[in-house]
Amino acid sequence: MRLLAGAEYLQDYSFNDHVAHHYFCKRCGVHPYEFVDLPAENRQYYNVNVNCVEELDMDAVMAAPIHHVDGLHDRWDRVPAEIRHL
């Protein structure tokens, strides 16, 4: 992920152990992305709100694979028992 412009409009929101940094636009409140730093696991990643990507190809988004994980029970390697509502 590379932010090209607008960093001055973003506010970082983090809580608890501060591994996840949720960025929000100070002007409109949109949540464009978050950065997660897990040093104990030796990994970092971004979650990007694809609707904030310029020139988004909606057909490509709709055709993208979906991977469900059971975050409610901290079972990130498993699909939740119920996914009909997702």
Backbone as CSV, one residue per row, in Angstrom:
resi,resn,N_x,N_y,N_z,CA_x,CA_y,CA_z,C_x,C_y,C_z
1,MET,0.847,-1.170,0.000,0.000,0.000,0.000,0.884,1.222,0.000
2,ARG,0.534,2.177,-0.841,1.310,3.412,-0.900,0.344,4.585,-0.963
3,LEU,0.382,5.440,0.039,-0.453,6.627,0.084,0.250,7.724,-0.700
4,LEU,-0.402,8.230,-1.746,0.225,9.217,-2.613,-0.051,10.656,-2.185
5,ALA,-1.189,10.895,-1.537,-1.536,12.259,-1.133,-2.581,12.212,-0.036
6,GLY,-2.693,13.293,0.707,-3.749,13.442,1.699,-3.421,12.974,3.101
7,ALA,-2.175,12.661,3.388,-1.805,12.182,4.729,-2.181,13.194,5.807
8,GLU,-2.174,14.472,5.479,-2.493,15.503,6.468,-3.962,15.453,6.892
9,TYR,-4.813,14.771,6.135,-6.230,14.654,6.467,-6.545,13.399,7.276
10,LEU,-5.552,12.558,7.513,-5.790,11.296,8.203,-5.487,11.379,9.692
11,GLN,-6.314,10.699,10.472,-6.134,10.595,11.910,-5.984,9.121,12.256
12,ASP,-4.975,8.791,13.043,-4.719,7.420,13.474,-5.510,7.135,14.747
13,TYR,-6.266,6.049,14.732,-6.978,5.604,15.927,-6.463,4.223,16.283
14,SER,-5.975,4.071,17.490,-5.431,2.799,17.955,-5.852,2.595,19.404
15,PHE,-5.985,1.345,19.821,-6.420,1.055,21.177,-5.760,-0.227,21.675
16,ASN,-5.994,-0.557,22.930,-5.431,-1.734,23.603,-3.923,-1.818,23.402
17,ASP,-3.456,-2.842,22.707,-2.013,-3.042,22.558,-1.422,-2.271,21.376
18,HIS,-2.208,-1.495,20.682,-1.763,-0.594,19.613,-1.048,-1.298,18.456
19,VAL,-1.437,-2.520,18.148,-0.838,-3.195,16.990,-1.551,-2.792,15.703
20,ALA,-2.819,-2.411,15.813,-3.578,-1.978,14.638,-3.770,-0.467,14.690
21,HIS,-3.499,0.172,13.565,-3.655,1.618,13.430,-4.728,1.866,12.377
22,HIS,-5.889,2.316,12.843,-7.045,2.552,11.977,-7.028,4.021,11.562
23,TYR,-6.924,4.264,10.285,-6.861,5.644,9.797,-8.222,6.092,9.299
24,PHE,-8.607,7.307,9.709,-9.862,7.913,9.317,-9.592,9.295,8.755
25,CYS,-10.424,9.712,7.804,-10.328,11.061,7.256,-10.892,12.041,8.287
26,LYS,-10.112,13.072,8.631,-10.538,14.081,9.598,-11.722,14.903,9.084
27,ARG,-11.873,14.973,7.768,-12.917,15.811,7.183,-14.232,15.075,7.003
28,CYS,-14.188,13.829,6.516,-15.442,13.137,6.190,-15.686,11.873,7.001
29,GLY,-14.679,11.375,7.709,-14.858,10.202,8.547,-14.670,8.864,7.856
30,VAL,-14.358,8.862,6.574,-14.150,7.611,5.846,-12.930,6.881,6.407
31,HIS,-13.008,5.570,6.447,-11.929,4.704,6.946,-11.251,4.061,5.732
32,PRO,-10.201,4.701,5.178,-9.592,4.176,3.954,-8.708,2.948,4.152
33,TYR,-8.023,2.853,5.297,-7.153,1.693,5.512,-6.740,1.594,6.967
34,GLU,-6.135,0.458,7.284,-5.494,0.292,8.579,-4.197,-0.461,8.382
35,PHE,-3.267,-0.193,9.268,-1.959,-0.839,9.257,-1.850,-1.670,10.524
36,VAL,-1.447,-2.931,10.376,-1.320,-3.828,11.524,0.130,-4.281,11.623
37,ASP,0.712,-4.106,12.795,2.105,-4.481,13.050,2.122,-5.539,14.155
38,LEU,2.549,-6.753,13.803,2.609,-7.875,14.747,4.047,-8.339,14.890
39,PRO,4.868,-7.610,15.668,6.288,-7.964,15.791,6.510,-9.355,16.379
40,ALA,5.638,-9.808,17.274,5.796,-11.138,17.866,5.661,-12.236,16.815
41,GLU,4.882,-11.945,15.763,4.695,-12.898,14.669,5.577,-12.563,13.461
42,ASN,6.372,-11.512,13.605,7.266,-11.065,12.542,6.512,-10.787,11.239
43,ARG,5.389,-10.044,11.360,4.641,-9.693,10.155,3.916,-8.365,10.325
44,GLN,3.664,-7.741,9.192,2.913,-6.493,9.099,2.003,-6.608,7.890
45,TYR,0.853,-5.942,7.950,-0.018,-5.941,6.777,-0.958,-4.748,6.818
46,TYR,-1.569,-4.478,5.684,-2.563,-3.422,5.534,-3.900,-4.035,5.174
47,ASN,-4.962,-3.464,5.699,-6.324,-3.744,5.258,-6.778,-2.473,4.556
48,VAL,-7.165,-2.578,3.298,-7.514,-1.407,2.503,-8.992,-1.455,2.139
49,ASN,-9.684,-0.355,2.340,-11.061,-0.199,1.900,-10.999,0.025,0.388
50,VAL,-11.298,-0.999,-0.385,-11.118,-0.909,-1.837,-11.985,0.173,-2.465
51,ASN,-13.065,0.569,-1.797,-13.904,1.636,-2.331,-13.213,2.993,-2.294
52,CYS,-12.065,3.084,-1.626,-11.295,4.320,-1.583,-10.184,4.344,-2.633
53,VAL,-10.061,3.291,-3.419,-9.018,3.211,-4.443,-9.499,3.916,-5.705
54,GLU,-8.703,4.864,-6.178,-9.066,5.575,-7.403,-9.103,4.620,-8.584
55,GLU,-10.001,4.898,-9.513,-10.150,4.110,-10.739,-10.389,2.633,-10.432
56,LEU,-11.189,2.374,-9.419,-11.509,1.012,-9.016,-12.308,0.307,-10.117
57,ASP,-11.898,-0.887,-10.475,-12.618,-1.707,-11.445,-13.598,-2.587,-10.658
58,MET,-14.859,-2.163,-10.589,-15.840,-2.872,-9.771,-16.039,-4.309,-10.245
59,ASP,-15.912,-4.585,-11.538,-16.034,-5.957,-12.029,-14.926,-6.834,-11.456
60,ALA,-13.720,-6.288,-11.359,-12.607,-7.047,-10.783,-12.847,-7.303,-9.294
61,VAL,-13.390,-6.307,-8.599,-13.686,-6.474,-7.170,-14.742,-7.555,-6.980
62,MET,-15.785,-7.521,-7.781,-16.865,-8.497,-7.637,-16.408,-9.907,-7.988
63,ALA,-15.389,-10.036,-8.821,-14.876,-11.347,-9.212,-13.771,-11.862,-8.278
64,ALA,-13.322,-11.017,-7.369,-12.233,-11.401,-6.467,-12.694,-12.495,-5.504
65,PRO,-11.786,-13.391,-5.135,-12.164,-14.439,-4.179,-12.387,-13.857,-2.780
66,ILE,-13.260,-14.501,-2.039,-13.553,-14.093,-0.669,-13.089,-15.197,0.260
67,HIS,-12.361,-14.805,1.301,-11.855,-15.763,2.289,-12.399,-15.351,3.652
68,HIS,-13.261,-16.163,4.231,-13.844,-15.867,5.542,-12.975,-16.469,6.638
69,VAL,-12.814,-15.734,7.741,-12.085,-16.249,8.902,-12.929,-16.013,10.155
70,ASP,-12.728,-16.849,11.151,-13.492,-16.780,12.393,-12.761,-15.907,13.416
71,GLY,-12.817,-14.591,13.206,-12.169,-13.664,14.128,-12.883,-13.560,15.457
72,LEU,-14.181,-13.849,15.482,-14.937,-13.789,16.727,-14.349,-14.713,17.786
73,HIS,-13.868,-15.870,17.346,-13.310,-16.858,18.281,-11.786,-16.965,18.167
74,ASP,-11.151,-15.963,17.555,-9.699,-15.950,17.344,-9.213,-17.217,16.639
75,ARG,-9.995,-17.685,15.698,-9.627,-18.847,14.884,-9.416,-18.358,13.456
76,TRP,-8.325,-17.689,13.259,-8.040,-17.022,11.990,-7.728,-18.016,10.883
77,ASP,-7.549,-19.265,11.217,-7.261,-20.294,10.223,-8.518,-21.082,9.843
78,ARG,-9.682,-20.691,10.382,-10.919,-21.441,10.141,-12.032,-20.545,9.625
79,VAL,-12.919,-21.142,8.861,-14.120,-20.462,8.380,-15.148,-20.469,9.513
80,PRO,-15.868,-19.368,9.744,-16.894,-19.373,10.792,-17.971,-20.419,10.498
81,ALA,-18.626,-20.875,11.540,-19.688,-21.864,11.378,-20.837,-21.315,10.534
82,GLU,-21.106,-20.013,10.614,-22.211,-19.395,9.882,-21.696,-18.226,9.053
83,ILE,-21.905,-18.275,7.743,-21.452,-17.184,6.867,-22.557,-16.691,5.942
84,ARG,-23.801,-17.196,6.107,-24.887,-16.780,5.209,-25.121,-15.272,5.236
85,HIS,-24.874,-14.622,6.350,-25.130,-13.186,6.496,-23.983,-12.319,5.975
86,LEU,-22.890,-12.918,5.620,-21.719,-12.135,5.211,-21.731,-11.784,3.747
